[in-house]
Amino acid sequence: MTLKERDKKHLWHPLTQHKLHPETIAITSAKGCELIDENGTIYIDAIASWYTCMYGHCNDYIINRVSAQMKSLDQVVFSGFTHEPAIKLSEELIKILPKNQNKIFFSDNGSTSVEVGIKMALQYHFNQGNKKDTLIAFEDGFHGDTFGSMSVSGLSVYNGPFEDFFLNVKRIPTPNGFNHNEILELLKTIVENHAVAGFVYEPLVQGAAAMKMHSSQGLNELLQFFKTHGIVTIADEVMTGFGKTGTFFASDQIHTKPDIICLSKALTAGLVPMAITTCTQAIYDVFYSDDISKGFFHGHTYSANPIACSAALAGIELLQSEAMRNNIKRISDSHIKFNDRIKNHPKVKSTRQMGIIYALDLNNEMERYGNLRDQLFDFFMERGVFLRPLGNTIYIQAPYVITDQQLAKVYATIEDALETF
Ligand SMILES: *Cc1c(COP(=O)(O)O)cnc(C)c1O
């Protein structure tokens, strides 16, 4: 029996209606930018397996560091204990984070990093005797699949069974450079009528909304509004973090810095799951008290797992290396040239880019998980390129180590698709 056949017996895959999509592809190995399936077919991983393995799959530098760590300390409770991988990671991360960040809290995945951010914001007010019960978030944002993060996500097409249990969330449009005055008016009405605890947002690029990009200046105006109203700002950089937008973090490109930042995905270079929620000293100070109940009673069993910390440390070292910085520049420049070539194609409705993130919308209307979208996905896979269209949006977010030849193949395959669809 093939792996594909054996898979069907016991496995239940995420985000999948198994009756409509019974087929999976069994991957047996990966290296650099390539995934290899059980038949030996090679695919270029042009979305870095959901933006995680930005330094390439099975990167030797990271593997060596992780295996050394595995031999000395594998796991220890992080409540009451500490260890050097976590300490060193906090030191290195603080060096590259926006300057106002000073404390690091660990969890396991992107959703929990947002969950932690929301709980910190709610308790920040609670500890000061203020009960605030409303959050603000962007329309079409995506923040994860646990209850808090689902509640703030605007993209909730398939969340019907859970909506009655969501937190109170008010939605605002993203700033497009022209509408921030209208948004500010809307915000004034919201804060007059609700006790707002926090604002959760994906800075500059909304990943799951199909790499939708918004104005940094417009966002800055909104962040200033929140600051003056004592509303905690929570930047979800789970997707945008670690170099993808051309800076270490998307928040580096916005004047007003968030109070809280959520990190995961590329944090551990794609090797193991882990997440971090960072915050300012001012947030932390509100939890620091003689009163035990003012502490932050949230914790996951594998918090700050030493192996995951060592993967993150090795990843951050690579990110800061000259080679990786050159790679990021090389990919961004090459996207610009590709864009010049195709932006006026009759099938292309619009294009956008930030750093190594590139997206184009096709003129064809497609449902997010519809038939035409599936045909487009199959078209790419049959040609050895793993791209995962979001409705009629094709986006590239390849590992920084993608070669020029591999990138050329990704572009050529997209151009073929423009002629076919
Ligand atoms: C992927 C993602 C999440 C959720 O992360 P998981 O690890 O899948 O739980 C949250 N926010 C953003 C912006 C993401 O891209």
PDBQT file of the ligand as one rigid body, heavy atoms in Angstrom, charges set to zero:
ROOT
HETATM    1  C1  LIG A 501      -0.853  31.193  10.713  1.00  0.00    +0.000 C 
HETATM    2  C2  LIG A 501      -1.267  32.387  11.445  1.00  0.00    +0.000 A 
HETATM    3  C3  LIG A 501      -1.804  32.313  12.738  1.00  0.00    +0.000 A 
HETATM    4  C4  LIG A 501      -2.081  30.999  13.422  1.00  0.00    +0.000 C 
HETATM    5  O1  LIG A 501      -0.942  30.282  13.650  1.00  0.00    +0.000 OA
HETATM    6  P1  LIG A 501      -1.026  28.696  13.930  1.00  0.00    +0.000 P 
HETATM    7  O2  LIG A 501       0.358  28.303  14.264  1.00  0.00    +0.000 OA
HETATM    8  O3  LIG A 501      -1.528  28.086  12.659  1.00  0.00    +0.000 OA
HETATM    9  O4  LIG A 501      -1.981  28.500  15.055  1.00  0.00    +0.000 OA
HETATM   10  C5  LIG A 501      -2.104  33.485  13.402  1.00  0.00    +0.000 A 
HETATM   11  N1  LIG A 501      -1.893  34.669  12.824  1.00  0.00    +0.000 NA
HETATM   12  C6  LIG A 501      -1.372  34.806  11.583  1.00  0.00    +0.000 A 
HETATM   13  C7  LIG A 501      -1.162  36.153  11.015  1.00  0.00    +0.000 C 
HETATM   14  C8  LIG A 501      -1.043  33.666  10.855  1.00  0.00    +0.000 A 
HETATM   15  O5  LIG A 501      -0.559  33.779   9.613  1.00  0.00    +0.000 OA
ENDROOT
TORSDOF 0
